[in-house]
Amino acid sequence: MFNKTFYENTGDFPLYCMPVHSKRASFCDQSSIGDFPGLKLAYNIKHYAGVNQKPEYVWYYNQLKGRDTEAHTKFYNFGWWDFGYDDLRFNILWDAPEEQAPSNDPLLKVFPITVGLRSTTV
């Protein structure tokens, strides 16, 4: 599944649009309901780190995991998120690169509309 071009930079979206230090920084799915970005997002980006060998994604994961130590107590994690399974799956499928904080270049990233997405004008 992850060998598609679409997944090469998917982890850049949370890196730029939902930074680790913000609660409401963008128009994205705010599944954290006003909390800082949490472990659900951290584990997703960790998988992209393994797939694409991007050390900035490992840094993002480690930042969120270090702060969100009570993820199991949040109502939006009850009953359907299994972090133990995510750890097992990651450790079997990928080797993560060494953590590296993202650089300040570029400060802005544009996410262009790609094949498969349509925009409409009213």
N, C-alpha and C positions, 0 to 999 in steps of 0.2 A: 504494500500500500504506500509506503513512504518513498518509493523510488520515483514519484511524480514530481515534476518541476515545481508544482504549486507548493510543496512542502519545504523547498530549499530555504526560504526566508520567512516562513510562517511565524516563527518565534520572534521575529523583529517587531511584529505588531504589538504584543504586550510590552516588549522592551521599550518601545517609543511611546505607546499610547496609554499604558497603565504602569508607569514607573514604580519602583519598589517603595518610594517615599510618599506616594500620593494616595488619597482616598477617592477622589473624583476628578480625574485628570482628562477624561476624554468622553467621546460619545459611544464608546464600546459597551459591551454587555455587562457591565457592573454587577456580575454575579456575586460579588462580595457584599452587596447591599450597604455600601457606605463604609465598610471596614477597609483596612489596607488590603492590597492583593493578598490572597491566601494560598494555602497548600494546593487547592485544586488547580489553580493556574500554575503554581510552581512545578507540580508533577507533569503537567502538559508540556511546559517548556523544557523540562528535563529530558523528556523523550525526544524532542527536537534537537537537543544538544547531542544526544547519542547518535541520532540519524545523520546529522549534518556536521558533527564534530566542531561545534561552535562554542568556544570557551566562555563567551559572554552569557550564553544561556545557562551554563553551569553556575556562573556568578549570580545570576538572577534567581535561580532555584535556591541556592544557598542563603541568599539574603532573605527570601520569603520564609524558608523553612526555619531559619534561626529566630525569626520574629513570631511566627504563627505556631506557638507551642500548645495551644488549646483548641486546635482545629476540631477535635472530636466533640467538643461541647457546643459547637455552633449548629443551630437548627438546620441550616441549609446543607449540612454535611451528613445528617442522620440517615442511616439505612441504605445508602446507595454508593458511597465512596469508600473504597478499600485501599488505603495507602500501602498496606503490606503487600497486596497483590501487585501494585504499581512498582514497588521496590524489586520484587521478585522478577517481574517481567523485564524491567530495565536491566537488571544485573545479568540476566540470561542473554538478552539480545544485543546489548551495546556496551562498549567501553567509553566512558565519558572522558573528554579532554580535561586538562588541568584548568581550574577556575581562572578567569581573567576578567577584571572589571572592564566594562565597555569604555572605549575612548570617547572623547568629546567630538570626534569627527565621524560622520556628519552630525550636526546638531539637529537637523531636520531630515525626515525621510518621507518620501512621497510613495504612496501605495497606489499604483496605477490600476485602472480597470483593465482586467485581463480577459482572455477568451473564456466564455462561459458565464460572465457576469454582464448584465444589461443595465443600462441607465435609461431613465425616461425623463423627458422634458415635458413640463406641463405648460 
